[in-house]
């Protein structure tokens, strides 16, 4: 399918026009009511109902990487990665119990202002730099992923797809601010869930033997396994993914401006906490549905060897663009399910989804991408305005000037995210390095935040020392696998998913230890002074 039928293109065009219309609506509404100011743009003046915030957070969690990547993961392996979702309730409890009241009490729209109050400007600047870098990497990867998928469906160049989608996102995010972001995400959350249900129905309906055969094939090939329950931290066991998920979700709920900013958009602390739980109630079963889709696709393609061979040939051709037919067929025969997992769902959509429904599914994939990118643009602009411009350049902004800064910053971050995605075309190794480096520095953010929040007696010097030690541990765990064999004993024995776990605990525990040592050394001096 080199181009979509007109009806599918119309569905996609209507969706994009509808998203822009939402931005125009809220822009006119705010101007007519006189509420067009920085507070309205960043927090919607704190008047959004909790259920809408919950839908919004759910939509941000459920990115196009989840929509397209999770079925590929389930196709290629099993349900081990679903344990990440199972860790969400515990992280949500911690966030609702401690993080939400904390942020609501401070009243600071930025998640990073508190770090300066506790440890000085270096801590705030470090966290802001990490956040902005990871947001660019995140937006770029989602732009790249959406273009890669839609190119297979539409035949349009990847750069063209990114420019069209990116322009629509920039327009409605700039015009409507956080209010438009939230309400478009509510709609997008519904659309992407409906799209996933539609794909699941089409796969099951087209499967000879139905659900019973899907279950039989999946059980025979251990596709429903959650991983080993052995206490082994060198492999992706149940416990490794559970720990990784808990710390990553704690980082999302506690340190990511995308989520923290939403806590200020509700009418009360209770509503903000309820929004987190609504996100969990929606995301856990939704993520399970994507694993089910992957397992169903696995059974479907096992039951249709001709389709499986077509995907294998497609992947082999991409890996050997100048290879002979014999070499391509030879490579195709050796490809495992893990090698072709990401290509299966686009292949199914191209070949097995009826005209008209493809447009709806593409709109769902677009929804998954646009919700994450728009919230990333708004939160990045907020952090730039509060933590960089007002902190270092001009602290006394007029309302009009503040709005212009937010408009420009939102547009610039949207363009930078789009540019990052375009730069990744054909240079996928850059994406891997980018995520690796941003992960190294972002890994220390949660440990530093927890240290500042839990240990009230920890001072600047101890926090800085603990952060440096933690970063060295993170760097060692990340790169030690590349050490030559002569230094094999120095390699990290842990699975890569343990990096954020051990990095966070290192910063937190080293900070506590240094604080305890300082207090122990100070006590004899206090006794001596009192004696004199």
FENFEN-V904837 format. One record per backbone hydrogen bond with DSSP energy under -0.5 kcal/mol. NH is the residue of the N-H (numbers start at 1). CO is the residue of the C=O. If there is no record, write none. Layout:
NH,CO / NH,CO
This chain:
8,5 / 9,5 / 10,6 / 11,7 / 12,8 / 13,9 / 14,10 / 15,11 / 16,12 / 17,13 / 18,14 / 19,15 / 20,16 / 21,17 / 22,18 / 23,19 / 24,20 / 25,21 / 26,22 / 27,23 / 28,24 / 29,25 / 30,26 / 31,27 / 32,28 / 33,29 / 34,30 / 34,31 / 35,30 / 36,30 / 37,35 / 41,37 / 42,38 / 43,39 / 44,40 / 45,39 / 46,43 / 47,44 / 48,265 / 52,49 / 53,49 / 54,50 / 55,51 / 56,52 / 57,53 / 58,54 / 59,55 / 60,56 / 61,57 / 62,58 / 63,61 / 64,368 / 66,63 / 67,63 / 68,64 / 69,65 / 70,66 / 71,66 / 72,68 / 73,69 / 74,70 / 75,71 / 76,72 / 77,73 / 79,225 / 82,79 / 83,80 / 84,81 / 85,82 / 86,82 / 87,83 / 87,84 / 88,85 / 91,87 / 92,88 / 93,89 / 94,90 / 95,91 / 96,92 / 97,93 / 98,94 / 99,94 / 100,95 / 102,98 / 103,99 / 104,100 / 105,101 / 106,102 / 107,103 / 116,112 / 116,113 / 117,113 / 118,114 / 119,115 / 120,115 / 120,116 / 123,120 / 124,120 / 125,121 / 126,122 / 127,123 / 128,124 / 129,125 / 130,126 / 131,127 / 132,128 / 133,129 / 134,130 / 135,131 / 136,132 / 137,133 / 138,134 / 139,135 / 140,136 / 141,137 / 142,138 / 143,139 / 144,140 / 145,141 / 146,142 / 147,143 / 148,144 / 149,145 / 150,146 / 151,147 / 152,148 / 153,149 / 154,150 / 155,150 / 155,151 / 161,157 / 162,158 / 163,159 / 164,160 / 165,161 / 166,162 / 167,163 / 168,164 / 169,165 / 170,166 / 171,167 / 172,168 / 173,169 / 174,170 / 175,171 / 176,172 / 177,173 / 178,41 / 179,176 / 180,176 / 181,177 / 182,178 / 183,179 / 184,180 / 185,181 / 186,182 / 187,183 / 188,184 / 189,185 / 190,186 / 191,187 / 192,188 / 193,189 / 194,190 / 195,191 / 196,192 / 197,193 / 198,194 / 199,195 / 200,196 / 201,197 / 202,198 / 203,199 / 204,200 / 205,201 / 206,202 / 207,203 / 207,204 / 208,206 / 210,207 / 212,209 / 213,209 / 214,210 / 215,211 / 216,212 / 217,213 / 218,214 / 219,215 / 220,216 / 221,217 / 222,219 / 223,218 / 225,222 / 232,230 / 233,231 / 237,235 / 238,228 / 241,237 / 242,238 / 243,239 / 244,240 / 245,241 / 246,242 / 247,243 / 248,244 / 249,245 / 250,246 / 251,247 / 252,248 / 253,249 / 254,250 / 255,251 / 256,251 / 256,252 / 257,255 / 259,256 / 260,256 / 261,257 / 262,259 / 263,259 / 263,260 / 264,260 / 264,261 / 265,262 / 272,268 / 273,269 / 274,270 / 275,271 / 276,272 / 277,273 / 278,274 / 279,275 / 280,276 / 281,277 / 282,278 / 283,279 / 284,280 / 285,281 / 286,282 / 287,283 / 288,284 / 289,285 / 290,286 / 291,287 / 292,288 / 293,289 / 294,290 / 295,291 / 296,292 / 297,293 / 298,294 / 299,295 / 300,296 / 301,297 / 302,298 / 303,299 / 304,300 / 307,304 / 308,304 / 309,305 / 310,306 / 311,307 / 312,308 / 313,309 / 314,310 / 315,311 / 316,312 / 317,313 / 318,314 / 319,315 / 320,316 / 321,318 / 323,320 / 328,324 / 329,325 / 330,326 / 331,327 / 332,328 / 333,329 / 334,330 / 334,331 / 335,331 / 335,332 / 339,336 / 340,336 / 340,337 / 341,337 / 343,340 / 344,340 / 344,341 / 345,341 / 347,343 / 348,344 / 349,345 / 350,346 / 351,347 / 352,348 / 353,348 / 353,349 / 357,354 / 358,354 / 360,356 / 361,357 / 362,358 / 363,359 / 364,360 / 365,361 / 366,362 / 367,363 / 368,364 / 369,365 / 370,366 / 371,367 / 372,368 / 373,369 / 374,370 / 375,371 / 376,372 / 377,373 / 378,374 / 379,375 / 380,376 / 381,377 / 382,378 / 383,379 / 384,380 / 385,381 / 386,382 / 387,383 / 388,383 / 388,384 / 389,384 / 390,385 / 392,388 / 393,388 / 393,389 / 394,389 / 397,395 / 402,398 / 403,399 / 404,400 / 405,401 / 406,402 / 407,403 / 408,404 / 409,405 / 410,406 / 411,407 / 412,408 / 413,409 / 414,410 / 415,411 / 416,412 / 417,413 / 418,414 / 419,415 / 420,416 / 421,417 / 422,418 / 423,419 / 424,420 / 425,422 / 427,424 / 430,427 / 431,427 / 432,428 / 433,429 / 434,430 / 435,431 / 436,432 / 437,433 / 438,434 / 439,435 / 440,436 / 441,437 / 442,438 / 443,439 / 444,441 / 445,442 / 446,442 / 447,443 / 448,444 / 449,445 / 450,446 / 451,447 / 452,448 / 453,449 / 454,450 / 455,450 / 455,451 / 456,454 / 458,455 / 463,459 / 464,460 / 465,461 / 466,462 / 467,463 / 468,464 / 469,465 / 470,466 / 471,467 / 472,468 / 473,469 / 474,470 / 475,471 / 476,472 / 477,473 / 478,474 / 479,475 / 480,476 / 482,479 / 483,480 / 487,484 / 488,485 / 490,487 / 491,488 / 495,233 / 498,495 / 499,496 / 502,498 / 503,499 / 504,500 / 505,501 / 506,502 / 507,503 / 508,504 / 509,505 / 510,506 / 511,507 / 512,508 / 513,509 / 514,510 / 515,511 / 516,512 / 517,513 / 518,514 / 519,515 / 520,516 / 521,517 / 522,518 / 523,519 / 524,520 / 525,521 / 526,522 / 527,523 / 528,524 / 529,525 / 530,526 / 531,527 / 532,528
